[in-house]
Amino acid sequence: MIDAFEKQRLASLEASGAEISEPASTSDADSPLLALAVRFETLAAELAARQRAGGELATCLYQQSLVQDGMVAGIDADAKTKQAESILAHLYPIEQAIMATPARTIVGLGVKARHAAYVMSQYWEAPIDQIDWDARVVRLLIEAVCEVGRVPLSFRNLRGDE
């Protein structure tokens, strides 16, 4: 049975264009983590949509955006940066809470792995055989946990990996 948090998570994933698979059964044990995942995925999708519309390439607080001649799509780069920073400021406490909240089920562990994939998204920028050993280890572990937890990685198929 799918609970309210899982329905919200699936709706958020669908709205962001991510692949959706039938969720694994969950208990109330991971409800707080699932609620955080819904909030995180909603804001991450909003950030990605703004970046696609404006041409910015940053995906999280730890990456830089690329701007040409101080302008992005005819809009002042400072305004675009402030918009992205506002979303990132809302994402940060959610990311901290995801990391601090213990996973009680495989689905909860999948939520944590999906967040790790978001933070380490550069590991999916090249085919698996073209990244260094440490990145390959992390990437394969994250993908395995997401697969077992039935938590899809939204960007995995964009690069033709599978």
N, C-alpha and C positions, 0 to 999 in steps of 0.2 A: 504494500500500500504506500502511496506517495503522500507525504505530509505537506503542510502548507509551505514550509521552508524549501522543500525540494521543488514544489511547483513554482515558487518564486525564482529559484535558481535556474530551472529549466526555461522559464520565460525570459530571464535575463540573458541566458546563453543564446536562445533563439533570436532575440532582438539584436545581439551582437554579431550574428551570422556564424556562430560556432556550430560545429557538428554536435548533434544531441543523440545520445544513446540511452537506452532504457536504464534508469538508475538502479543501483544495487539497493537492496532493502537496508534501511537505516533505522536506528532506534532513536529515542529522544536524547540519548547520551551525547550526540554530536549536534544537537539543535543550535547551541550557541555558535559553533563553528560554521554550520550551514548558513545561519543568518548573516554572519560576517562575510561569508563567500558571496552571498547575494549582493550585499552592499558594495563589496570590492569589485565584483564583476560589472555592476552597473556603472560605477565611476570609471573603471578601466575602459569600458566600452565608450563612455562619453569622451574620455581623453583620446581614444583612438579615432573616434569620429571627427573630433575637432582637428586632430593632426592630419587626417586624410583630407579634410576640407581646406586646411591651411598649408599643407605641405611640410609640416614639421615632422621630424623623425624620432624625437625622444619618446620613449615608452614608459619610463619611470624616473624617479628622483635621481637615480644613479647614472643616468645616461644624458648626454648633451643633445640639444636639438641643433639642426643645421639651418642656418638662415643665410640667404644670399643678399648682399648689399644692404643689410639691415631691414629688409622687407620680406614678408611672406604673403604671397597672393594679394599684393597691393595693400596690405594692412600693416601698420606700424608693427615692427617686430616686438617692441616693448609691450604693446597691448596683447599680442598673441602670447608672449611669455607670461604675462600676468594671468591670463586665462588658464594657461597650463599649470602655472604655479598654484592657482586657487584649487584646481582639481587635485593636484598632487598633495596639497596641504590637507585636503579631506581624506585622501587615500592613506596617508602616512599612519594615522592612529589605527585605521582598520588593518593595515599590514602588520603593525606591531601587535595588535590583538590576535590576529591569525597565528602569528609566530608564538605567542604566549599561551594560547588556548590548546590544551592537550587534545589530541585526537583519540577517540574512544572506539571508533570503527574504521574499517578500511575506506569507507566513503570520506570520513573525516581526514584520514591520512591523504586521500586523493586531493582534498581541498588544499592541504598544506603543500603537496607536490605541485599542484597547479600554480599556486602562488610562487613557489620556488622557480618554476619555469618562467613565470612572468618577470621575476627579478633577474634571472639569468638568461633572458631571451636571446642574447647574442650567441648562445650555444646552438641555436637553430638557424643561424644565418648562412651556414654552409652545409653541404652534405656531410653525413656522419663520418665518412672516410677522409674528410679534409680538415677535421678539427683535431686539436692535440688530445693526448691520452686523458688528461685530467678532465677536460671538457666533455669528452666522450663518456667517461665513467658517470659523471653527474647527469648528463643528458639521458643516457640509457636507464639509469636508476629512476629518474623522474618519470620517464615514459612508461616504465614497467609499473610503477606505483599507480599512475593515472589509469593505465589499462586495467589493472586488477580492481581498482576502485571505481571503474567505469566513469571516470571524470575526464572528458575529452580535452585535449590541448587544441585550442582554437587555431593556432598558427602552424601546426604540424604539417598539415596537408598543403599549405600554401607553397612549400618549397619542394613538393614532390617526394617527400620522404614517406616511407612506410614499409 
